[in-house]
């Protein structure tokens, strides 16, 4: 015998798409700040954990690395003195869009385009990258390059710390990687997500992040795209090699949506925009989607970031449910090796 009050309060079943729309709206209403918070001093580990990590909320932190020699030392002159003849790996593209879905002339469907990777001296990188009409050169040294790489780590690592104690204590682990990024305003990072907790420090210039909480994933049109790679010829032109595989990626450019469908999808999203200036750190929570620009024009922006392992906790379970409802693959934590067994 159904109580009439109970029956009246029962919600009708909704479609998965409507449920995801409600999730996005409810998160924006209840959990998303109006703008990215800014702290004028580093928090304690407890404050950082309670107010930001546990809440899965980005924050800009000032003064966290004001003591780093890199902030004052890393001029072009100093870097050339330290690295000038050192041969390094550089990403080269015709348009500044490495690791991005691109509609390439002569191909019916968009391709996920990898950059051409070239070896050159640091001095050559600086000279080439100052030509505003030439190819776009970008140093994207990941995989713990500032602690392990012979290219950069041995020569620059003394100019910075390799972890923030408050962050390591809050995350429960030290950084897995400390990475180096350098390039001009033409280099743009397409929208993507990482399975890492990220502390991102700008040393020179500024970075503008467009941040989408994980609840926006259903509206970002993620799909699988054929993978291509740019290859610069001796004459300076770019050709494309198809690699015979696919890569899941987000095709939407949030600043310049290519189609009406992309614009309509973006209208459902709830992004935050923040510019991180030299001397500032951005805490970028794991699984947040982000699109990144850098500047100002004419400046070689430099940043350091530290990746901490993501915990496969409630936030990941929530993300996996959203991906399942979308029919998208998710990272299986059971398939990961136990680091204690290595």
Secondary structure, 3 states (H helix, E strand, C coil): CCCHHHHHHCCCCCCHHHHHHHHHHHHHHHCCCCCCEEECCCCCHHHHHHHHHCCCCCEEEECCCCCCCHHHHCCHHHHHHHHCCCEEEEEEECCCCCCEEECCCCCCCCEEEECEEEEEEHHHHHHHHCCCCCCEEEEEECCCHHHHCCCCHHHHHHHCCCCCHHHHHHHCCCCCEEEEEEECCCCCEEEECCCEEEEEEEEECEEEEEEECHHHHHHCCCEEEEEEEEEECCCCCEEEEEEEEEEEECCCCCCCCCCHHHHHHHHCCCEEEEEEECCEEEEECCCCEEEEEEECCCCCEEEEEEEEECCCCHHHHHHHHHHHHHCCCCCCHHHCCCHHHC
